[in-house]
Amino acid sequence: MHQQHILDKITSILTATDDGYDEKLTAMLDKAKRIFISGAGRSKLVGNFFAMRLVHSGYDVSVVGEVVTPSIKTGDLLIIISGSGETEQLIAFTNSAKKHGADIMLISSKAESTIGALADGVFQIGSDELYGKVPGMPMGTVFELSTLVFLEATVSHIMADKGIAEEEMKQRHANLE
């Protein structure tokens, strides 16, 4: 019963999400010299999932906050994952990336936000009326799970679009585990 409730809610969010986002995001990824991904809390974990899959797909990706993250520059892309678009630390990252000439993409449940106003583009996952208090899915769960599924579907799109076989991705998978 609870599984179906969660699946139904994620389905409603993704159904209300623009179908063209995967192609637009792929175009932005392909244009970028390097890709930086950031989020806070569980959104950061979703970003980590996406960063790993992008590395497996052959992109040059860094996760903001890691000790080996290089400096961001013109031609780079910063992807911010933030349900609210108002997280102070992520606003600071966005301002810094803009100052250094990077492009900014926000993935959020709220297109109208501080980070959204600073970003070069916003992918709104779902629509405002679908969010709010959802019994059994506390504190951002709806956004985070929907975004995870959206980003995994984007990786599937990238694989199909570029003809990347899973075997090729496995060759890029970490082998010091």
C-alpha positions as CSV (number, residue, x, y, z in Angstrom):
1,M,0.0,0.0,0.0
2,H,2.7,2.5,1.0
3,Q,4.9,1.6,-2.0
4,Q,2.0,2.3,-4.4
5,H,1.3,5.6,-2.7
6,I,4.9,6.7,-3.2
7,L,4.9,5.5,-6.9
8,D,1.6,7.2,-7.6
9,K,2.9,10.5,-6.2
10,I,6.2,10.4,-8.1
11,T,4.3,9.5,-11.3
12,S,2.0,12.5,-10.8
13,I,5.0,14.8,-10.3
14,L,6.9,13.4,-13.3
15,T,3.8,13.6,-15.5
16,A,3.6,17.3,-14.7
17,T,7.3,17.8,-15.6
18,D,8.2,19.2,-19.0
19,D,8.9,16.3,-21.4
20,G,11.7,18.2,-23.1
21,Y,13.9,18.6,-20.0
22,D,16.0,15.6,-20.7
23,E,17.0,16.8,-24.2
24,K,17.6,20.4,-22.9
25,L,19.8,19.1,-20.0
26,T,21.7,16.8,-22.3
27,A,22.5,19.8,-24.6
28,M,23.7,21.8,-21.6
29,L,25.9,18.9,-20.4
30,D,27.4,18.5,-23.9
31,K,28.1,22.2,-24.2
32,A,29.9,22.5,-20.8
33,K,33.6,22.1,-20.5
34,R,33.1,20.6,-17.0
35,I,30.1,20.0,-14.9
36,F,29.8,20.8,-11.2
37,I,26.9,19.5,-9.1
38,S,25.7,20.7,-5.7
39,G,22.8,20.3,-3.4
40,A,22.2,20.2,0.4
41,G,21.0,17.3,2.5
42,R,19.2,14.6,0.6
43,S,19.2,16.7,-2.6
44,K,23.0,16.5,-2.4
45,L,22.7,12.8,-2.3
46,V,20.5,12.8,-5.4
47,G,23.2,15.0,-7.0
48,N,25.9,12.5,-6.1
49,F,23.9,9.7,-7.8
50,F,23.6,11.9,-11.0
51,A,27.3,12.9,-10.9
52,M,28.4,9.2,-10.7
53,R,26.2,8.3,-13.7
54,L,27.5,11.3,-15.7
55,V,31.1,10.1,-15.0
56,H,30.1,6.7,-16.2
57,S,28.7,8.3,-19.3
58,G,32.0,10.0,-20.1
59,Y,31.5,13.6,-18.7
60,D,34.0,15.5,-16.7
61,V,32.1,16.0,-13.4
62,S,32.9,17.3,-9.9
63,V,30.8,17.4,-6.8
64,V,31.0,20.7,-5.0
65,G,32.4,20.4,-1.5
66,E,34.8,17.5,-2.1
67,V,38.4,18.3,-1.4
68,V,39.5,17.5,-4.9
69,T,36.9,19.8,-6.6
70,P,38.7,22.2,-9.0
71,S,37.9,25.9,-9.4
72,I,34.9,26.7,-11.6
73,K,35.5,28.8,-14.7
74,T,33.8,30.3,-17.8
75,G,32.4,27.5,-19.9
76,D,31.6,25.2,-17.0
77,L,28.1,24.3,-15.8
78,L,26.9,24.3,-12.2
79,I,23.8,22.2,-11.6
80,I,22.1,23.1,-8.3
81,I,19.5,20.7,-6.9
82,S,17.3,22.5,-4.4
83,G,13.6,21.9,-3.7
84,S,13.2,25.4,-2.4
85,G,15.8,27.3,-4.4
86,E,16.5,29.2,-1.2
87,T,19.2,27.3,0.6
88,E,21.8,29.9,1.8
89,Q,24.9,27.8,1.0
90,L,23.6,27.0,-2.5
91,I,22.8,30.7,-3.1
92,A,26.5,31.5,-2.2
93,F,27.7,28.8,-4.5
94,T,25.5,30.1,-7.3
95,N,26.8,33.7,-6.8
96,S,30.4,32.5,-6.8
97,A,29.9,30.4,-10.0
98,K,28.3,33.4,-11.8
99,K,31.1,35.6,-10.7
100,H,33.5,33.2,-12.4
101,G,31.5,33.0,-15.6
102,A,29.9,29.6,-15.2
103,D,26.4,28.7,-16.5
104,I,23.9,27.8,-13.8
105,M,21.1,25.3,-14.0
106,L,18.6,24.9,-11.1
107,I,16.6,21.8,-10.7
108,S,13.8,22.6,-8.2
109,S,10.2,22.3,-7.2
110,K,10.0,26.2,-7.3
111,A,11.0,28.0,-10.5
112,E,10.4,31.3,-8.7
113,S,13.2,31.5,-6.1
114,T,16.4,33.3,-5.3
115,I,18.6,30.7,-7.1
116,G,16.0,30.5,-9.9
117,A,16.4,34.3,-10.5
118,L,20.2,33.9,-10.6
119,A,20.2,30.8,-12.8
120,D,20.5,30.7,-16.6
121,G,17.8,28.1,-16.6
122,V,15.4,26.3,-14.2
123,F,14.0,22.8,-14.6
124,Q,10.9,22.7,-12.4
125,I,10.1,19.2,-11.4
126,G,6.4,18.9,-11.2
127,S,4.1,21.8,-10.5
128,D,3.4,23.9,-7.4
129,E,0.0,22.5,-6.7
130,L,1.3,18.9,-6.5
131,Y,3.6,19.7,-3.6
132,G,2.7,20.5,0.0
133,K,2.2,18.1,2.8
134,V,2.0,14.5,1.6
135,P,1.2,12.0,4.3
136,G,3.9,9.4,4.6
137,M,6.4,11.4,2.5
138,P,7.9,14.0,4.9
139,M,10.3,16.9,4.4
140,G,11.1,17.0,0.7
141,T,10.8,13.3,-0.1
142,V,8.4,13.9,-3.0
143,F,10.9,16.3,-4.7
144,E,14.0,14.3,-4.0
145,L,12.6,10.9,-5.2
146,S,11.0,12.6,-8.2
147,T,14.2,14.3,-9.1
148,L,16.2,11.1,-8.7
149,V,13.9,9.3,-11.1
150,F,14.0,12.3,-13.5
151,L,17.8,12.4,-13.5
152,E,18.1,8.6,-13.9
153,A,15.7,8.9,-16.9
154,T,18.0,11.6,-18.3
155,V,20.9,9.3,-18.0
156,S,18.9,6.7,-19.9
157,H,18.2,9.3,-22.6
158,I,21.9,10.1,-22.8
159,M,22.8,6.5,-23.2
160,A,20.3,6.0,-26.0
161,D,21.1,9.4,-27.7
162,K,24.8,8.8,-27.7
163,G,24.8,5.0,-28.1
164,I,26.6,4.4,-24.8
165,A,26.5,0.7,-23.9
166,E,26.4,-0.4,-20.3
167,E,29.7,-2.2,-20.9
168,E,31.3,1.1,-21.8
169,M,29.9,2.7,-18.6
170,K,31.2,-0.3,-16.5
171,Q,34.8,0.5,-17.8
172,R,34.5,3.9,-16.2
173,H,33.1,2.6,-12.9
174,A,35.3,2.9,-9.8
175,N,37.5,-0.1,-9.4
176,L,39.1,0.9,-6.0
177,E,36.2,-0.2,-3.9
